[in-house]
């Protein structure tokens, strides 16, 4: 055919004819007049629902339409060009063979109504579709949620449809589509675009996705494509908030688009703006721009709006759906393995490779979800040889003490609906996920990474912050807010209390970041969890502040200190501020990466960015002044001058050395002399400075009591109540309640206890002035009045009606192994004769841990009280079961009895029980001379408890790498064995350098050395 003689076209023949990739001629039509209009062929291609469900019919019409496009004829002219010169050839929707766009067109044809209008439904309806088509359908969905495409053939379309239903629902709810454009069907698009728009996009590339494809996906009725393209644009605007490239590209495309296409797009953009415009100003400007024909104004508003869409809800819902599909596939695989001839309930047994693909997809997404079992500590980091640091430069990195490994599930029986991965903190580099991604540290801003990457140093020293510094950590805040929702769900707070807390939460704020707070649905609302998932850090922090207030705490909100304890790394909470923890090496050349987007990494709740590198080894408990002596020597004159100014009233505050150090992050060169000193600082039995301080106080007899006021260094009932509330095992303690069993405020509960103190019957004791270790001694104790129906143990010691009871024992100090033993020693010195405890039996403690433990101090069984559920509410029993299960009790086991125990030791040995314990290494009262031998059997009991300490599993979220540091609880405390005596003995042998490094009171240690030297002679 001689194209030079074609009549009716103004386009020169050498420009009018082009070829497709497969060699088919394509004609760009540019009519010189409208005397011969393009024929309307749409009626030939629009399908009924029945035709849309017929694979052969769909394929036939697709092939015909595609053939027409290949020669320059558009079968749907209303979607074609207007008279502004846009060639119909350029509007072609043809796609390369084998791409998702090409194959998906067969199932989702333009103009298809109802059954074929959405990709997933259309794919499910196509019976007997080719395996290649089915595979591409699956890959479309997998790529849309950030997963690797399935390489093997895939054919189970029904499972794909079910798997993605939740994704569609989230998108349709969160990214509105106006009715006016429902009939404006989307053009197909190819695999290159979908590959770009994955969950792990680091930065949206305008060049990678042409404006035409962006517009189609942003306005398509297909929720999968719509969700992913808006998400990609949100990423782009987050990284390039002032970059006009995207706005210009879309604006230019729309200016050249036909009116019906342009109007549909702008209406879709406006609906998006209206949904997320909180003050109405952006909507007003967009409408004004639309009425004035200013396309760019509407486009810019829509792109800014993309950052407000809660994509977390969309992605989370889809991940959960994929995980469930994987579980179902695993079940089918197992069923098939059991009977190769089985026909499954779905109606047809899919090919094994199909379920293998679904199973693999589910497992991959579950890994991304960071479930508790997928968040382990995988690196057992040894202590370094300090000599490797000689000649090296180091600089400090401060770390809050958030726990790494496992997950936070709750603090009692009110478990969270979704566990929160614990990612650290200091041990972040030791997580399996960190090792997989080769990241060694996490930070919240690129400016912070630049500061660390710019240091002229070989290594970084991870150093401890305050034990409460992680209170503002996003993981901790989420743990508190999610626990509050669980409390409201389970009725732990009254409706009146919830309403009062909600009223404060929903109060309006002048802060722009808190404008949404009046929309908070309420703690007890079924929508609270979804709202919280989409909440900003500022919104969560505001909720945490309200929940932490005295008002909310008295109303029964989750105890803040308990959550701080559960989300912190107990082994590090006993360190002094800026004590060393470990050495890491940062890969400066790799720069900062975005966690969750960098291959191999996962998102972090608290930090966006990560630094590449590796952990080198532990460097435990080296004081900051011993690691950076040059810097401290240089600063000394400055601080001396500031201190004098403060004392003279010229400065309001004294110099803050720790703050200055954290701000400057100095670099220090490690010399052989510095390293030799570090070697001399090493200790053996002492595991933390706090453990050493509390043990020294025990040795020195430094106990506060309720006999003195707080001003005189004493303690009181309110201190005890607050500490009891913060104990995970507070349910086992006798915290006073109201007459009807209702929860009392802290002050009300303390007032009840204070009456007993004033009567002279009860005395409370606290170790030192600032510890969290308490117990009480109660006189005139009569078990006939305390436990109705208790039964004496045959052959046991006699219980009188006037005993002195050890009560109210608790210790929430987790970094001072064994310090709870000090409470028993002091109680014996104060005349305690009886105690009672739950006998929680387990495989490792068949006689009960606490009964065995107290037996080490010459307490033996004298009576029993059978557990009676009628004295507990359903919730209290659930809390008890949680406490007991943490000690090895299992559902189905009998509830533990309360065992009454009596002291049978020599009363003459009471007065110096603590000193003898330290000097002799264990407790001995001479009870073996009475026929109730303890002394000779002590080592056996000790060994039993040691085994329990080192093997018993800890509560949820604890890892398994520190068996030697574990201890069990007495009340709220994990109690170790005779290691306490070993710690005490090591304190008596510390050098001056070691005393300074641990931050101990040198005068006190000197005094103890003299006292205990005399006692041992």
Secondary structure as GFF3:
##gff-version 3
##sequence-region A 1 1017
A	DSSP	three_ten_helix	3	5	.	.	.	ID=ss1
A	DSSP	alpha_helix	13	16	.	.	.	ID=ss2
A	DSSP	beta_strand	17	19	.	.	.	ID=ss3
A	DSSP	beta_strand	25	27	.	.	.	ID=ss4
A	DSSP	three_ten_helix	42	44	.	.	.	ID=ss5
A	DSSP	alpha_helix	49	52	.	.	.	ID=ss6
A	DSSP	alpha_helix	55	70	.	.	.	ID=ss7
A	DSSP	three_ten_helix	77	79	.	.	.	ID=ss8
A	DSSP	alpha_helix	100	107	.	.	.	ID=ss9
A	DSSP	three_ten_helix	114	116	.	.	.	ID=ss10
A	DSSP	alpha_helix	119	125	.	.	.	ID=ss11
A	DSSP	alpha_helix	131	144	.	.	.	ID=ss12
A	DSSP	alpha_helix	157	174	.	.	.	ID=ss13
A	DSSP	three_ten_helix	179	181	.	.	.	ID=ss14
A	DSSP	alpha_helix	191	196	.	.	.	ID=ss15
A	DSSP	alpha_helix	211	219	.	.	.	ID=ss16
A	DSSP	alpha_helix	223	239	.	.	.	ID=ss17
A	DSSP	alpha_helix	245	256	.	.	.	ID=ss18
A	DSSP	alpha_helix	259	276	.	.	.	ID=ss19
A	DSSP	alpha_helix	281	291	.	.	.	ID=ss20
A	DSSP	alpha_helix	295	305	.	.	.	ID=ss21
A	DSSP	three_ten_helix	306	308	.	.	.	ID=ss22
A	DSSP	alpha_helix	311	338	.	.	.	ID=ss23
A	DSSP	alpha_helix	352	368	.	.	.	ID=ss24
A	DSSP	three_ten_helix	372	374	.	.	.	ID=ss25
A	DSSP	three_ten_helix	386	389	.	.	.	ID=ss26
A	DSSP	beta_strand	393	399	.	.	.	ID=ss27
A	DSSP	beta_strand	404	408	.	.	.	ID=ss28
A	DSSP	beta_strand	420	423	.	.	.	ID=ss29
A	DSSP	three_ten_helix	426	430	.	.	.	ID=ss30
A	DSSP	alpha_helix	432	437	.	.	.	ID=ss31
A	DSSP	beta_strand	439	443	.	.	.	ID=ss32
A	DSSP	alpha_helix	446	453	.	.	.	ID=ss33
A	DSSP	beta_strand	459	464	.	.	.	ID=ss34
A	DSSP	three_ten_helix	469	472	.	.	.	ID=ss35
A	DSSP	alpha_helix	474	489	.	.	.	ID=ss36
A	DSSP	alpha_helix	495	505	.	.	.	ID=ss37
A	DSSP	three_ten_helix	512	514	.	.	.	ID=ss38
A	DSSP	three_ten_helix	517	519	.	.	.	ID=ss39
A	DSSP	alpha_helix	528	533	.	.	.	ID=ss40
A	DSSP	alpha_helix	537	548	.	.	.	ID=ss41
A	DSSP	alpha_helix	550	554	.	.	.	ID=ss42
A	DSSP	alpha_helix	560	566	.	.	.	ID=ss43
A	DSSP	three_ten_helix	570	572	.	.	.	ID=ss44
A	DSSP	beta_strand	580	586	.	.	.	ID=ss45
A	DSSP	three_ten_helix	588	590	.	.	.	ID=ss46
A	DSSP	beta_strand	592	594	.	.	.	ID=ss47
A	DSSP	beta_strand	609	618	.	.	.	ID=ss48
A	DSSP	alpha_helix	624	627	.	.	.	ID=ss49
A	DSSP	alpha_helix	629	647	.	.	.	ID=ss50
A	DSSP	alpha_helix	657	664	.	.	.	ID=ss51
A	DSSP	beta_strand	667	669	.	.	.	ID=ss52
A	DSSP	alpha_helix	672	680	.	.	.	ID=ss53
A	DSSP	alpha_helix	689	699	.	.	.	ID=ss54
A	DSSP	beta_strand	703	705	.	.	.	ID=ss55
A	DSSP	three_ten_helix	710	712	.	.	.	ID=ss56
A	DSSP	alpha_helix	717	725	.	.	.	ID=ss57
A	DSSP	three_ten_helix	730	732	.	.	.	ID=ss58
A	DSSP	alpha_helix	746	759	.	.	.	ID=ss59
A	DSSP	beta_strand	762	767	.	.	.	ID=ss60
A	DSSP	beta_strand	773	781	.	.	.	ID=ss61
A	DSSP	alpha_helix	783	786	.	.	.	ID=ss62
A	DSSP	beta_strand	791	792	.	.	.	ID=ss63
A	DSSP	beta_strand	803	811	.	.	.	ID=ss64
A	DSSP	alpha_helix	821	829	.	.	.	ID=ss65
A	DSSP	beta_strand	834	838	.	.	.	ID=ss66
A	DSSP	alpha_helix	849	855	.	.	.	ID=ss67
A	DSSP	beta_strand	859	865	.	.	.	ID=ss68
A	DSSP	three_ten_helix	869	871	.	.	.	ID=ss69
A	DSSP	alpha_helix	874	886	.	.	.	ID=ss70
A	DSSP	beta_strand	898	903	.	.	.	ID=ss71
A	DSSP	three_ten_helix	907	909	.	.	.	ID=ss72
A	DSSP	alpha_helix	913	920	.	.	.	ID=ss73
A	DSSP	three_ten_helix	927	930	.	.	.	ID=ss74
A	DSSP	three_ten_helix	935	937	.	.	.	ID=ss75
A	DSSP	alpha_helix	938	951	.	.	.	ID=ss76
A	DSSP	three_ten_helix	963	965	.	.	.	ID=ss77
A	DSSP	beta_strand	968	970	.	.	.	ID=ss78
A	DSSP	beta_strand	973	975	.	.	.	ID=ss79
A	DSSP	alpha_helix	979	987	.	.	.	ID=ss80
A	DSSP	alpha_helix	992	998	.	.	.	ID=ss81
A	DSSP	alpha_helix	1002	1016	.	.	.	ID=ss82
###
